[in-house]
Amino acid sequence: MIALKQVPLPAANRGHARISVNAAAVTSGDARIRSAMAPAGMSVGLRLAFGIRRPRQPVLGMFFSGTLEEAVAGMEPGTRVFGNTGMAMGAHAQHLTIASDRIVAIPDDLELDDAEAAALPFGGLTAADFLIGKARIAQGAKVLVNGATGEVGCAALQIASNFGAIVTAVCRTENHEFARELGASRVHDYREGIPRGQWDIVMDIAGTLPWRRASELVAPGGVHLPVTASLHQMLGAALFPRRAEGRRISGTTSSDGPAALLRLRSLFADGVLKPVVGARFPFSRIVDAHVLVDTGHKRGGVVVTMQRA
Ligand SMILES: NC(=O)c1ccc[n+]([C@@H]2O[C@H](COP(=O)([O-])OP(=O)(O)OC[C@H]3O[C@@H](n4cnc5c(N)ncnc54)[C@H](OP(=O)(O)O)[C@@H]3O)[C@@H](O)[C@H]2O)c1
C-alpha cells in the first residue's frame, strides 16, 4: 500500500550527495516492487532482493531529478542533477541521499525540465543498453519493438529510428499515430495476433514474445532481446544464448551504472532521445500515479513532482 508519511531525513554516508528531490518517476519497476508481482518464476527473487513480506526500503523510487544541497564530487550546491538510486531506492521523497557517482549534472544549456529529467533514465537506460549495448544496433537494421509506447518503448522507438533502423511498433491501434511520431515506420496491434515478418532485432518489452514465439520473427543472424523475461527465459538466455542460423538471445537485465548515466545524458544532448512524460501528478497524488502505471497502458513515463513550501 502506498501512503504519504513524515519520516526522518535519510543519513548521508561519506561520498554521498544530499539531494532535494524535484521530481521522481513512478515506473513499472516500482509497481513490481510494491506488489511483488513479477514474470513467472521471478517473484521469489524479487522478494529476496527487496523484502519478503513488504519492501525492506519503505520509500520506493529509483529515478529522479533534484538539486544538490551540498557540494559533492566537484559539483556546487544548487546544481540540478538527475540520477538512479539502483536497489537502494528512496527517491519518492522530498530528500534523498545517494552515492555521488549515481547522479549526473544537468548543464544549464540542456533544455530538460524537472519532470523530463526524472522520466529520462528508466526507459532511456534500458532501451540504450539493450539496443546499443547488447544488440549493437546499426543503420538499416529492421527492429520490432513489442510494447512500444510505454516508458521503455518510447525510448526504444526513438533510439532505434535515430540510429537509422526501420522500426515496427507493436501497441494498440489507438497508439499507432503516437508510435509513428516517435519514429516507427510500421505499426501492428497485438490484438490481431503476432506480427508477420522477420526482424534483425526483436525487442520484447511487453513480455509476450518468449523465444518459442519469437524465434520465427528473428532473422538469421538476428538478436532477440527479452526485456521482460520469466525465470525460465532468463536461464535459457544465459545458458544457451546462441541459436540456429547465427541468431542469439542477448541479456535479460540492463546495466545502469555511472557510465550508462553519462551516455544517457549524451544521447539526450545529441537529440537521439527525448523523455516522454505521459502524466505528471503532484507528489500528494502518488497513489494515482501508481494506479495509472498498474494499467499497463500508460504512454511514456509517469512522474510525481514535489511541492515546495
Ligand atoms: N530487463 C530490464 O533490465 C528491464 C528494465 C526496465 C524495465 N523492464 C521491464 O519492461 C517492462 C515494460 O516497462 P514499461 O514501463 O515500458 O511498461 P509500460 O509503460 O507499462 O508499457 C506497456 C507497453 O506495452 C504495450 N502492451 C500492453 N500489452 C501488450 C501486449 N499484450 N502485447 C504487446 N504490447 C503490449 C502497451 O501498449 P498499449 O498501451 O497500446 O496497450 C505499452 O506500449 C516491464 O515489465 C519492466 O519490468 C525490464
The ligand as a Gaussian input file, in Angstrom:
#p B3LYP/6-31G(d) Opt

LIG

0 1
 N       15.264000      -6.188000     -18.126000
 C       15.431000      -4.995000     -17.611000
 O       16.517000      -4.596000     -17.215000
 C       14.228000      -4.067000     -17.535000
 C       14.421000      -2.711000     -17.277000
 C       13.315000      -1.883000     -17.260000
 C       12.037000      -2.402000     -17.479000
 N       11.892000      -3.729000     -17.686000
 C       10.541000      -4.296000     -17.909000
 O        9.988000      -3.716000     -19.071000
 C        8.591000      -3.837000     -18.987000
 C        7.902000      -2.641000     -19.616000
 O        8.141000      -1.491000     -18.899000
 P        7.399000      -0.129000     -19.279000
 O        7.482000       0.704000     -18.067000
 O        7.874000       0.406000     -20.560000
 O        5.867000      -0.659000     -19.444000
 P        4.590000       0.149000     -19.756000
 O        4.923000       1.605000     -19.704000
 O        3.514000      -0.362000     -18.896000
 O        4.291000      -0.173000     -21.312000
 C        3.496000      -1.139000     -21.757000
 C        3.559000      -1.164000     -23.298000
 O        3.238000      -2.490000     -23.697000
 C        2.130000      -2.443000     -24.608000
 N        1.392000      -3.664000     -24.386000
 C        0.461000      -3.951000     -23.420000
 N        0.015000      -5.214000     -23.583000
 C        0.687000      -5.723000     -24.661000
 C        0.663000      -6.984000     -25.321000
 N       -0.132000      -7.984000     -24.918000
 N        1.493000      -7.148000     -26.370000
 C        2.306000      -6.177000     -26.800000
 N        2.367000      -4.951000     -26.226000
 C        1.560000      -4.740000     -25.168000
 C        1.378000      -1.176000     -24.302000
 O        0.680000      -0.727000     -25.439000
 P       -0.854000      -0.233000     -25.315000
 O       -0.870000       0.817000     -24.239000
 O       -1.186000       0.298000     -26.675000
 O       -1.632000      -1.447000     -24.906000
 C        2.568000      -0.241000     -23.978000
 O        3.126000       0.222000     -25.191000
 C        8.230000      -4.126000     -17.535000
 O        7.819000      -5.469000     -17.453000
 C        9.541000      -3.945000     -16.823000
 O        9.668000      -4.799000     -15.708000
 C       12.953000      -4.582000     -17.728000

